[in-house]
Amino acid sequence: MPALQNDTLIRALLRQPTPYTPVWLMRQAGRYLPEYKETRRRAGSFLALCKTPSLAAEATLQPVERFPLDAAILFSDILTIPDAMGLGLYFAEGEGPRFERPLRDEASVSRLRAPDPARDLRYVTDAIFETQRALAGRVPLIGFAGSPYTLACYMVEGGPSDDWHVMKTMLYSRPDLLHRLLGTNARAVADLLNAQMDAGVQAAMIFDTWGGNLSAEAYREFSLAYIAEVLSRLRRERNGIRIPVIVFTKGGGQQLEAIAASGCDCVGLDWSTSLGEARRRVGTRVALQGNLDPAVLLSSPDVVRREALRALESFGSGPGHVFNLGHGIDQLTPPENVAALIAAVHESSPKFHPQT
Ligand code: CP3
């Protein structure tokens, strides 16, 4: 693999000095880009796109070709793991992800096994090889997986939910069963992230989209404990080079100190927690990623520039900030607002890095 021409993201994740603040966007490859819709049409479906390495690599590269982003993120989905476990993932038009065989009883949880990435998720590592060939060291490639708890939410509930009642009923009535499921998921997530690291990703992110739906105590017991277990199982190094890991719990602002102590390199923030306040709370222990409200990108380039500057000022001077949104980009986002955001971060951020 060629040496990185732009390692700003990696340096920021490790809290090393950088000349400016690096920027990438959650869901930067997706439906707001006409070229993505064209690739998806050729694939036939979102899942076929994920499972065809050449097309997944093409989708990964699209935002990097269009905008001067400081990272690419592998085009895939967190639900590939439960799909490989045999739960039967499908996407009902307009309804989001669903499983044909959700986990509803003890027998189905006991039968569950962590997939072997080399056999069951080969398309993920093949997409990484293809993407790295095409990227040719321009920017780092970020790998990812869901948190054990967020995966369990979909696996138990069978699809998205407003209140997660089926999941929470299992949590309070059969915590033993949920712990067994989370243990299996933690192994599966660690195995897949290690396979991604061996295949060549230069950073990784754990998406805990639903951890914020738990009480403070339940969050630590059922979500963060298993994220920490995943982190402890990761090799986090390839050819002697450190592979930093970001942990993002949406709605996790109250738990910042605990997340920062989980063993990650960087904590992702949604827009409900201020960057400056988060920085005061975690000190120099971890880098911070985030946290622009994705709805800002629905406005105009002027508003986008103003809000980007506000976020940079909130973090303040010094290393350890990775600019990003507080959650995935909205599909109605005009691409010119994304261009304005990236330009604003690149033009306005050098003054926050005076030492370089
Ligand atoms: O960030 C990127 O560009 C990389 C690709 C990526 C996707 N999903 C592609 C995708 C990543 C990192 C994910 C993670 C993911 N998937 C999460 C965690 C992050 C988050 O958003 O909270 C979750 C919860 C999922 C599960 C999932 N997959 C959902 C809820 C959906 C949306 C369903 C919908 O119709 O809006 C998906 C589908 C999905 N994953 C799309 C993309 C681009 C849209 C699929 C399409 O083309 O129709």
Residues whose N, C-alpha, C, O or C-beta is under 5 A from the ligand:
A	BS01	CP3	L25 M26 R27 Q28 A29 G30 F46 I73 L74 F75 S76 D77 I78 G96 P97 F207 T209 G328
